[in-house]
């Protein structure tokens, strides 16, 4: 009987360890993918949004784009004549 109890304890310990390891691997994958996404976003912003403008962050880029869209809407239509 004593062997059965220790066997179940071993199973529980292995289950907890495997869950902790799985959580650690998934957390590392999430952190890595978030860093890659952030790097890719800055690459796209630098190359395609406005190469001459330096952005402090993603939200600065969003503010810049909103400002540009609003100024484009206020511009009078070009004269075609």
C-alpha positions in Angstrom: 0.0 0.0 0.0 2.8 2.4 0.8 4.2 2.1 -2.7 0.9 3.2 -4.3 0.8 6.4 -2.3 4.3 7.4 -3.3 3.6 6.4 -6.9 0.6 8.8 -7.0 2.8 11.5 -5.3 5.4 11.0 -8.0 2.7 11.3 -10.7 1.4 14.6 -9.2 4.9 16.0 -9.0 5.6 15.1 -12.6 2.2 16.6 -13.6 3.1 19.9 -11.8 6.6 20.0 -13.3 5.3 19.4 -16.8 2.7 22.1 -16.4 5.4 24.5 -15.1 7.7 23.6 -18.0 4.9 24.0 -20.6 3.9 27.4 -19.1 7.6 28.5 -19.2 7.9 27.4 -22.9 4.7 29.1 -23.9 5.6 32.3 -22.0 9.0 32.4 -23.7 7.3 31.9 -27.1 4.9 34.8 -26.4 7.7 37.1 -25.3 9.8 36.2 -28.3 6.8 36.7 -30.8 5.8 40.0 -29.2 9.4 41.3 -29.6 9.5 40.2 -33.2 6.1 41.9 -33.9 7.3 45.1 -32.3 10.5 45.0 -34.4 8.5 44.3 -37.5 6.1 47.2 -36.8 9.0 49.6 -36.5 10.6 48.3 -39.6 7.4 48.9 -41.6 6.9 52.3 -40.0 10.5 53.3 -40.9 10.4 52.0 -44.4 6.9 52.7 -45.6 5.1 55.3 -43.4 7.5 58.2 -43.5 11.2 57.5 -43.8 12.2 61.0 -42.9 10.3 61.2 -39.6 11.5 59.6 -36.4 8.8 58.1 -34.2 9.1 57.6 -30.4 6.8 54.6 -30.5 3.8 53.0 -32.1 1.3 55.4 -30.6 3.4 58.3 -31.8 3.1 56.9 -35.3 -0.7 56.5 -34.9 -1.0 60.1 -33.7 1.1 61.2 -36.7 -1.1 59.3 -39.2 -4.3 60.6 -37.6 -2.9 64.2 -37.9 -1.9 63.7 -41.5 -5.3 62.2 -42.4 -7.0 65.2 -40.7 -4.8 67.7 -42.6 -5.5 66.0 -45.9 -9.2 66.2 -45.3 -9.0 70.0 -44.7 -7.1 70.6 -47.9 -9.2 72.2 -50.7 -9.6 70.0 -53.8 -7.2 70.6 -56.6 -8.3 73.0 -59.3 -8.9 71.1 -62.5 -9.5 73.4 -65.4 
